[in-house]
Amino acid sequence: MSSTAGTPDPIHPIDPLAALRAPTDPVHDVYLTGTVFLDIILTGLDHAPVRGTESWARGMGSSPGGIANMATALARLGLHTTLAAAFGTDVYGDYCWESLENGEGVDLSPSRRVPGWHSPVTVSMAYEGERTMVTHEHPAPPPAVPGTPPRTRACVASFEPGRPEEWVGRAHAQGSKVFADVGWDDSGRWDLAALPDLPHAHAFLPNAAEAQRYTDTDTPERAVRAMAERVPIAVVTKGPEGAVAVDSVTGESAEVPGLAVDALDPTGAGDVFVAGFMTGTLAGWPLPDRLAFANLTAALSVQHFGGSLAAPGWPEVAAWWNRAERSARGGSADARDLAHRYGFLSGLIPAHVRDWPRLRALPTLGFRGA
């Protein structure tokens, strides 16, 4: 595979679509919309909070959360990302806006500031391999969705039973590839026909539990084959066990095992997986490479606390690939197999990015320029 790396910049050191870009292409690669939360993550707790006592956390991070997890994951992989969301005019809203626009390079031109609206806040406490979350949210303002979304190569949607989103159909009509996941069906129906926007989907990426319920199958492999009869690309994620996919457009199918990592926090891992798969799909990679890359980016994210704070960029991918290459030289058969599976990364990561430091927004609300 030939390199698709463009000229690096401090925010996006690799442009995975550089070789495909033309003057008539859309300005942005991906459009998405949703609610942005301020996430405050407390780590290093020795135990769950106990009623009537004070607990001390050895670590803390703050970052934009909610739909910002997906926007950050996409931007860090070099996709030109535009987000439509409402932001409060409080300090939390200022922080989230600045972090996304200045720290991550996300285009916020479709977004808006809402005077008097308190930014939603989620506090996440991590302990004993688990997490507990507390959220405070005032009634949200009307969605910040333009009548017709900007023309983009792709968009991200989350399907809900019985709830069509008009912008999804409009984006599809403009030629945007719709990448979608789905949440838990509280109604218990689990009927694919109840997802009104499914016919617009280019790729559908539920997790194994959701996919098996929606298709009335007993394995992820059977579920992905059943879904591939309804959408061009079907992907089923299996958490730490990897993922399976069928691309009816190319006729390819693929399966990748999970990567052995020390998982700390799964928050946002699903968003990172979708971002990695979108990157490879828009770049035209073979399905096995797309799936492996998504699997890798998700595995890298769970090794850190937080949602958008944990999303990897190309420098993190490059660092992992450097270690994998070293381990394969004179290493075990498993190490050589791993390097072979991810060998496509060698042509994607130029030498000057191998040790490139990641410039991210500071994980705190308090610091300003000197």
C-alpha positions in Angstrom: 0.0 0.0 0.0 1.4 3.4 -0.9 1.7 6.2 1.6 -1.1 8.6 1.8 0.7 11.0 4.2 0.5 14.7 3.5 2.6 17.5 4.8 2.4 17.3 8.6 1.1 20.1 10.9 1.2 20.5 14.7 -2.4 19.3 15.0 -2.7 16.6 12.3 0.7 15.1 11.4 -0.8 12.8 8.7 -3.6 13.3 6.2 -4.8 9.8 5.4 -6.9 11.2 2.4 -4.1 13.4 0.9 -3.7 11.2 -2.2 -7.5 11.3 -2.9 -8.2 15.0 -2.4 -9.3 17.1 -5.4 -10.3 20.8 -5.8 -14.0 19.9 -6.2 -14.1 17.8 -3.1 -16.1 18.8 0.0 -14.2 21.1 2.4 -14.9 18.7 5.3 -14.6 14.9 5.4 -17.1 14.2 8.2 -20.2 15.9 9.7 -21.7 15.0 13.0 -24.1 16.5 15.5 -25.1 15.9 19.1 -24.7 17.1 22.6 -21.3 18.1 24.0 -20.8 17.4 27.7 -18.0 18.6 30.0 -16.5 15.4 31.3 -14.6 15.5 34.6 -12.8 12.2 35.2 -11.5 11.3 38.7 -9.0 8.4 38.8 -6.9 6.7 41.4 -9.7 6.1 43.9 -9.0 3.3 46.3 -12.7 2.3 46.5 -16.2 3.4 45.7 -17.3 6.6 47.4 -18.7 5.8 50.8 -21.8 7.7 52.1 -20.9 10.4 54.6 -17.2 10.3 53.9 -14.7 12.2 51.7 -12.8 10.3 49.1 -9.5 11.4 47.5 -8.6 10.9 43.9 -4.9 10.8 42.8 -5.7 11.9 39.3 -8.1 14.1 37.4 -8.8 15.1 33.8 -11.3 17.3 32.1 -12.3 17.2 28.5 -15.2 17.7 26.1 -17.4 14.6 26.1 -20.6 13.2 24.5 -20.5 13.8 20.8 -17.1 15.5 21.3 -15.5 12.1 21.9 -16.3 11.1 18.3 -15.3 14.5 16.9 -12.0 14.4 18.6 -11.3 10.8 17.6 -11.9 11.7 13.9 -9.9 14.9 14.0 -6.9 13.2 15.6 -6.7 10.7 12.8 -6.5 13.5 10.3 -10.1 13.7 9.0 -11.4 17.2 8.4 -14.3 17.2 10.9 -17.2 19.6 11.3 -19.5 19.5 14.3 -23.0 21.0 14.9 -23.7 21.3 18.6 -25.0 23.8 21.2 -22.5 25.3 23.6 -23.3 27.2 26.7 -21.9 30.7 27.3 -20.5 29.6 30.7 -16.9 28.8 31.4 -17.5 25.1 30.7 -18.9 26.0 27.3 -15.9 28.2 26.6 -13.5 25.4 27.6 -15.2 22.8 25.4 -15.4 25.2 22.4 -11.7 26.2 22.7 -10.5 22.6 23.3 -12.3 21.3 20.2 -11.6 24.3 17.9 -8.1 25.2 18.9 -6.8 22.0 20.5 -8.2 19.5 18.1 -8.9 21.4 14.9 -12.6 20.6 14.7 -14.6 23.0 12.6 -17.5 24.5 14.7 -19.0 26.8 12.1 -22.4 24.9 12.2 -22.4 25.1 16.1 -23.8 27.9 18.2 -23.5 29.5 21.6 -26.7 29.5 23.7 -26.9 32.4 26.3 -28.1 31.3 29.7 -27.9 27.6 29.0 -25.8 25.7 31.5 -23.4 23.3 29.9 -24.1 19.6 30.7 -21.5 18.1 33.0 -20.6 14.4 33.7 -18.4 13.4 36.6 -16.9 10.0 36.1 -15.2 8.1 39.0 -12.9 5.2 38.2 -12.1 2.6 40.8 -11.5 -1.2 41.0 -11.8 -1.5 37.3 -15.2 0.0 37.3 -16.6 3.5 36.8 -19.5 5.4 38.3 -20.9 8.5 36.5 -23.1 11.4 37.7 -24.5 13.8 35.2 -26.1 17.2 35.6 -28.0 18.5 32.5 -30.6 21.3 32.0 -33.2 20.9 29.3 -31.3 21.1 26.0 -32.0 23.8 23.5 -33.3 22.9 20.1 -30.8 20.8 18.1 -28.1 22.8 16.3 -28.7 21.0 13.1 -28.9 23.1 9.9 -31.8 22.4 7.5 -29.3 20.9 5.1 -26.0 19.7 6.5 -22.8 20.7 4.8 -21.7 18.5 2.0 -19.1 16.0 3.3 -17.6 12.7 2.4 -19.3 11.0 5.3 -21.3 11.6 8.4 -21.9 9.9 11.7 -25.3 9.0 13.1 -26.7 7.1 16.0 -30.0 5.3 15.1 -32.9 5.0 17.4 -36.0 2.8 16.9 -38.9 4.8 15.5 -37.0 8.1 15.4 -36.0 9.3 12.0 -33.5 12.1 11.7 -34.3 14.3 8.7 -30.7 15.5 8.3 -29.5 11.9 7.8 -31.6 11.5 4.7 -30.5 14.9 3.4 -26.9 14.0 3.9 -27.3 10.7 2.2 -29.0 12.4 -0.8 -26.0 14.7 -1.1 -23.7 11.7 -1.5 -22.4 11.5 2.1 -21.6 8.0 3.3 -23.6 7.4 6.6 -21.7 5.5 9.3 -24.1 4.6 12.1 -24.2 2.7 15.4 -27.2 2.0 17.6 -28.1 2.1 21.2 -29.8 -0.4 23.5 -33.5 -0.9 22.5 -35.4 -0.3 25.7 -38.6 -1.3 24.0 -37.4 -4.8 23.7 -38.6 -5.1 20.1 -35.1 -5.3 18.5 -36.5 -4.9 15.0 -34.3 -3.6 12.2 -37.3 -2.4 10.4 -37.9 0.0 13.3 -34.7 1.9 12.4 -36.1 4.3 9.8 -32.7 5.6 8.7 -31.1 2.2 8.2 -31.7 2.3 4.4 -29.4 5.4 4.3 -26.5 3.7 6.1 -23.3 2.9 4.2 -21.9 1.2 7.2 -23.7 -0.1 10.3 -21.5 -0.8 13.4 -23.4 -2.2 16.4 -21.7 -4.2 19.2 -22.2 -8.0 19.5 -25.0 -7.9 22.0 -27.0 -5.4 19.9 -26.3 -7.1 16.6 -27.3 -10.5 17.8 -30.6 -9.2 19.2 -31.4 -7.3 16.1 -30.8 -10.3 13.9 -32.0 -13.0 16.2 -28.7 -14.9 15.9 -26.5 -16.5 18.5 -23.0 -15.4 17.3 -21.4 -12.2 16.1 -20.4 -14.0 12.9 -24.0 -15.0 12.0 -25.2 -11.5 13.0 -22.8 -9.7 10.7 -23.8 -11.9 7.8 -27.5 -11.2 8.4 -26.9 -7.4 8.6 -24.8 -7.5 5.4 -28.1 -8.3 3.6 -29.5 -5.0 4.7 -26.6 -2.5 4.5 -23.5 -2.2 2.2 -21.0 -2.6 5.1 -21.8 -4.5 8.3 -19.4 -4.5 11.3 -19.9 -6.2 14.7 -17.6 -5.2 17.5 -16.7 -7.8 20.2 -15.0 -5.6 22.7 -11.7 -7.1 23.8 -12.2 -10.1 21.5 -11.9 -8.0 18.3 -14.4 -7.5 15.5 -15.9 -9.0 12.3 -17.1 -7.3 9.1 -18.6 -7.9 5.7 -18.3 -5.4 2.9 -21.0 -6.3 0.3 -19.7 -3.5 -2.0 -16.3 -5.2 -2.5 -17.3 -8.7 -1.5 -14.7 -8.8 1.3 -15.1 -10.2 4.7 -12.7 -10.0 7.6 -12.2 -10.8 11.2 -9.5 -9.5 13.6 -8.8 -10.8 17.2 -8.5 -8.4 20.1 -5.2 -6.9 21.1 -3.8 -7.7 24.5 -3.6 -4.4 26.4 -3.9 -3.2 30.0 -7.4 -1.8 29.8 -8.2 1.1 32.2 -11.3 2.7 30.9 -13.6 1.8 28.0 -15.2 5.2 27.8 -15.3 6.4 24.2 -13.7 3.2 22.8 -16.7 2.6 20.5 -16.4 6.1 19.1 -12.7 5.6 18.5 -13.4 2.3 16.7 -15.9 3.9 14.3 -13.4 6.8 13.7 -10.6 4.3 12.8 -12.9 2.3 10.5 -14.2 5.5 8.8 -10.6 6.6 8.2 -9.7 3.4 6.4 -13.0 3.3 4.5 -12.7 6.8 3.2 -9.0 6.2 2.3 -10.0 3.1 0.3 -8.1 0.5 2.3 -8.9 -3.2 2.0 -11.4 -4.4 4.6 -8.9 -6.4 6.7 -6.8 -3.3 7.1 -9.7 -1.0 8.0 -10.9 -3.5 10.6 -7.4 -4.0 12.0 -6.8 -0.2 12.2 -10.2 0.4 14.0 -9.3 -2.5 16.4 -5.9 -0.9 17.1 -7.2 2.6 17.7 -9.8 1.3 20.1 -7.3 -0.8 22.0 -5.0 2.2 22.3 -7.8 4.3 23.8 -8.8 2.0 26.6 -5.3 2.2 28.1 -6.0 5.7 29.3 -8.8 7.3 31.3 -11.4 9.5 29.8 -13.3 9.7 26.5 -11.7 12.4 24.2 -8.6 12.5 26.3 -7.9 8.9 25.5 -8.5 9.1 21.7 -5.2 8.2 19.9 -3.6 10.2 17.1 -1.1 9.2 14.5 1.9 9.6 16.9 0.3 7.1 19.3 -0.3 4.7 16.4 3.3 5.2 15.2 4.7 4.5 18.7 2.7 1.3 18.9 3.9 0.2 15.4 7.5 0.9 16.3 7.2 -1.4 19.3 5.4 -4.1 17.3 8.2 -4.0 14.7 10.9 -4.3 17.3 9.1 -7.2 19.0 8.7 -9.0 15.7 12.5 -9.0 15.0 13.7 -12.2 16.5 10.6 -12.5 18.6 7.9 -15.1 18.9 5.6 -16.4 16.2 2.7 -14.4 17.7 4.8 -11.2 17.5 5.6 -11.8 13.9 2.0 -12.6 13.0 0.9 -9.3 14.7 3.5 -7.3 12.7 2.4 -9.0 9.5 -1.3 -8.2 10.2 -0.5 -4.5 10.8 2.2 -4.3 8.2 0.1 -1.8 6.2 1.0 0.8 8.8 4.6 0.9 7.6 3.6 2.6 4.3 1.3 5.1 6.1 3.6 6.5 8.8 6.5 8.5 7.5 9.8 8.6 9.5 9.3 12.2 10.7 6.1 11.2 12.5 7.5 8.2 14.3 8.4 10.3 17.4 6.1 13.3 16.8 4.7 14.6 20.2 0.9 14.9 20.4 -0.2 18.5 21.0 -3.5 18.3 22.9 -5.6 20.6 24.9 -4.6 20.6 28.6 -6.8 18.3 30.6 -7.8 21.1 33.0 -10.2 24.1 33.1 -7.9 26.4 35.0 -4.8 27.2 33.0 -4.6 30.1 30.6 -1.7 31.5 28.6 1.0 33.2 30.7 
